[in-house]
Amino acid sequence: MPENALNLAGFNEDSAENILENRRRFLKLFPGDWALAGCWQVHGSDVRLIKDKIDAKPAEDAHGDTVYCDAIVSNSKGVLAGVKTADCVPILIGDSMTGSFASVHAGWRGTLSEVVVKALSRMANEYGARAEHVRVAIGPAAGSCCYEVGADVIDPFQTRFPDQDIFTQTREHHACVDLFRANRTQLISAGVDSNRIHVAPFCTMCRTDLFFSYRREKNVYGKVGRLMSVIGRNGEAKGEQGNRVRGNG
């Protein structure tokens, strides 16, 4: 990896010792004691539920991520739900009313299977989160300016989401796909207020000076690091505070 790159994942392309040391340094940025909940992402739509810090089971124990999924949901204090990307879309969801949160990895396959909607649904089923109360952050990913795909991506999207305008044709049987827009549209359709969805204006393929990009860097360097986006809870939910006040009153 490039010097000082702070690669936070990619156990098949970097040594476990490097990644785990980088994660320890990363966690020092946050006040307090945090457990990092991660997973081995497989471009699917399975959601992992984290009950507490012990359940988070940091990867140090196994020298690598051992749970296979693409979204993590929790409401536990002291847990950071992490999602790793290098062109795919990282999505963080937080609900201040219930204190629940989720991190989501959405590549084109995950977007096609609506992994972000499934994570939101899991938050609702487990913790009573309501779509209109959540706030969403969509992080840097390959943008519609650069992310060209072929018929293997275009055809299933147009079949499943015929009204979703996310492609800009570039040449025959090829187009650039806007996964930012696709996931944002899915969230809005699920009931999330569009004003509560925040999209980082960065394309990882354009800005390899700031971000890892699998599509730009894999053929150049032979190996690519991973970014990590995390979300956690360090206080009480608004709903919990309200319940306590009413109880004492």
Secondary structure as UniProt FT lines:
FT   TURN            3..4
FT   TURN            11..13
FT   HELIX           16..27
FT   TURN            28..29
FT   STRAND          35..37
FT   STRAND          47..50
FT   HELIX           53..56
FT   HELIX           59..61
FT   TURN            62..63
FT   STRAND          71..74
FT   TURN            77..78
FT   STRAND          79..85
FT   STRAND          89..95
FT   TURN            96..99
FT   STRAND          100..106
FT   HELIX           108..112
FT   TURN            113..114
FT   HELIX           115..127
FT   HELIX           131..133
FT   STRAND          135..138
FT   TURN            144..146
FT   STRAND          148..149
FT   HELIX           151..160
FT   TURN            162..163
FT   STRAND          167..171
FT   TURN            172..173
FT   STRAND          174..177
FT   HELIX           179..189
FT   TURN            190..191
FT   HELIX           194..196
FT   STRAND          197..199
FT   TURN            204..206
FT   TURN            208..210
FT   HELIX           214..221
FT   STRAND          227..232
FT   HELIX           238..248
//
